[in-house]
Amino acid sequence: MRYVSNMFSSRWSWGAWMIMVCVLAGCGGGTKPIQSVSGKVTLDGKPVTEGIVNFVSAGGFAASAPIKDGAYSIARSQFGSGIPLGDYKVAVESAPPPDPLAKSSQAASNPVQIPKKYRDPGSSGLTAKVEKASKPFDFALESK
């Protein structure tokens, strides 16, 4: 009986060690370098007052940031201080319409209408290659 008890104890400890090694090995190599991203968005040469910019990678990662007075910044994401390095397709959306029940100053704002082709990352033609120490990504949109 003693042999059986030692055998299970040995097998369980061996299994526990193997699980721990697999878990630790899987956790070590998953960190990707990241970089904050910022820039300006214009439509027909004028700053987009409000909107949203979306970055979408081929691997399925997506991040977005609000555009305010023509500028945007993605300083934080699920990965930390920025987005993973790599190639991105970019889309720009109009700001949502103002709440009609909001105070008159907010309801009076007239959001810029971004042309339809820029709202889809697949058709916008806008791209960004995020690299270590990337420069700002400025997007000049045209209504025609």
C-alpha positions as a printed NumPy array, in Angstrom:
array([[  0.   ,   0.   ,   0.   ],
       [  2.862,   2.309,   0.751],
       [  4.176,   1.882,  -2.789],
       [  0.804,   2.938,  -4.25 ],
       [  0.685,   6.031,  -2.007],
       [  4.207,   7.106,  -3.071],
       [  3.378,   6.443,  -6.719],
       [  0.339,   8.768,  -6.652],
       [  2.238,  11.376,  -4.708],
       [  5.078,  11.258,  -7.216],
       [  2.74 ,  11.356, -10.224],
       [  0.703,  14.235,  -8.799],
       [  3.789,  16.273,  -8.043],
       [  5.184,  15.516, -11.519],
       [  1.879,  16.6  , -13.09 ],
       [  1.754,  19.753, -10.986],
       [  5.308,  20.658, -12.061],
       [  4.452,  20.093, -15.716],
       [  1.362,  22.305, -15.496],
       [  3.351,  25.038, -13.77 ],
       [  6.119,  24.886, -16.4  ],
       [  3.564,  25.08 , -19.249],
       [  1.747,  28.014, -17.66 ],
       [  4.942,  29.951, -17.015],
       [  6.304,  29.244, -20.486],
       [  3.068,  30.444, -22.05 ],
       [  3.031,  33.675, -20.055],
       [  6.559,  34.794, -20.8  ],
       [  6.558,  35.412, -24.553],
       [  3.203,  37.115, -25.071],
       [  4.236,  40.715, -24.445],
       [  4.134,  42.899, -27.546],
       [  5.872,  46.253, -27.814],
       [  3.403,  49.114, -27.791],
       [  3.439,  52.766, -28.807],
       [  1.107,  55.684, -28.154],
       [ -0.48 ,  57.133, -31.293],
       [ -1.659,  60.682, -31.983],
       [ -2.273,  63.061, -34.844],
       [ -4.654,  65.438, -36.563],
       [ -7.693,  64.876, -38.778],
       [ -8.84 ,  67.453, -41.316],
       [-11.698,  67.526, -43.814],
       [-11.129,  69.748, -46.843],
       [ -8.249,  71.42 , -45.006],
       [-10.265,  72.285, -41.869],
       [ -9.891,  70.47 , -38.526],
       [-12.621,  67.925, -37.781],
       [-14.18 ,  69.441, -34.664],
       [-15.596,  66.166, -33.299],
       [-15.469,  62.546, -34.383],
       [-13.873,  59.184, -33.756],
       [-10.747,  57.644, -35.28 ],
       [-10.461,  53.823, -35.381],
       [ -7.291,  51.77 , -35.867],
       [ -7.834,  48.12 , -36.93 ],
       [ -5.02 ,  45.582, -37.359],
       [ -5.044,  42.529, -39.62 ],
       [ -4.896,  40.391, -36.461],
       [ -8.206,  41.787, -35.255],
       [ -6.989,  44.295, -32.666],
       [ -8.931,  47.561, -32.717],
       [ -8.552,  50.811, -30.821],
       [-10.378,  54.097, -31.119],
       [-10.066,  57.629, -29.819],
       [-12.236,  60.714, -29.874],
       [-11.313,  63.577, -32.184],
       [-11.602,  66.971, -30.522],
       [-10.761,  70.176, -32.395],
       [ -8.936,  68.184, -35.066],
       [ -6.648,  66.204, -32.721],
       [ -6.751,  62.649, -31.364],
       [ -4.558,  60.511, -29.123],
       [ -4.567,  56.811, -28.249],
       [ -2.466,  56.782, -25.125],
       [ -4.048,  53.761, -23.422],
       [ -5.46 ,  50.434, -24.574],
       [ -5.889,  46.953, -23.171],
       [ -2.149,  46.514, -23.746],
       [ -1.096,  49.506, -21.64 ],
       [  0.268,  52.841, -22.821],
       [ -0.607,  52.653, -26.507],
       [ -1.3  ,  50.041, -29.159],
       [  0.831,  47.141, -30.447],
       [  3.34 ,  47.927, -33.18 ],
       [  2.244,  46.945, -36.681],
       [  0.177,  47.866, -39.719],
       [ -3.297,  49.306, -39.263],
       [ -6.209,  50.294, -41.454],
       [ -7.837,  53.479, -40.222],
       [-11.427,  54.727, -40.3  ],
       [-12.866,  58.084, -39.258],
       [-16.463,  58.512, -38.104],
       [-18.619,  61.541, -37.48 ],
       [-19.487,  62.403, -33.914],
       [-22.836,  61.011, -32.798],
       [-25.702,  63.486, -33.154],
       [-26.286,  65.723, -30.145],
       [-28.914,  64.821, -27.586],
       [-32.015,  66.881, -28.393],
       [-32.842,  67.036, -24.678],
       [-29.421,  68.42 , -23.763],
       [-28.723,  72.042, -22.915],
       [-29.049,  74.415, -25.863],
       [-25.277,  74.924, -26.292],
       [-24.719,  71.202, -26.889],
       [-27.836,  70.79 , -29.031],
       [-26.727,  73.728, -31.188],
       [-23.434,  72.06 , -32.168],
       [-23.355,  70.951, -35.78 ],
       [-21.148,  67.851, -36.15 ],
       [-19.031,  67.499, -39.284],
       [-20.342,  64.785, -41.601],
       [-17.489,  62.482, -42.574],
       [-17.91 ,  61.028, -46.099],
       [-19.053,  57.389, -46.132],
       [-15.855,  55.982, -47.675],
       [-13.794,  57.051, -44.626],
       [-16.111,  55.34 , -42.123],
       [-15.004,  51.812, -43.089],
       [-11.357,  50.773, -42.55 ],
       [-11.6  ,  48.51 , -45.603],
       [-12.583,  51.312, -47.988],
       [-11.056,  54.423, -46.402],
       [ -7.615,  54.041, -47.959],
       [ -6.161,  55.347, -44.671],
       [ -3.323,  53.34 , -43.146],
       [ -0.78 ,  53.678, -40.36 ],
       [  2.394,  51.745, -39.667],
       [  2.911,  52.017, -35.913],
       [  6.589,  51.671, -35.057],
       [  8.721,  52.378, -32.031],
       [  8.881,  56.177, -31.651],
       [  6.312,  56.724, -34.426],
       [  5.67 ,  60.233, -35.668],
       [  2.109,  61.632, -35.531],
       [ -0.392,  60.18 , -37.997],
       [ -2.255,  63.038, -39.68 ],
       [ -5.213,  62.218, -41.939],
       [ -6.369,  64.728, -44.569],
       [ -9.872,  63.764, -45.705],
       [-11.629,  65.191, -48.755],
       [-15.389,  65.484, -49.167],
       [-15.211,  64.986, -52.959]])
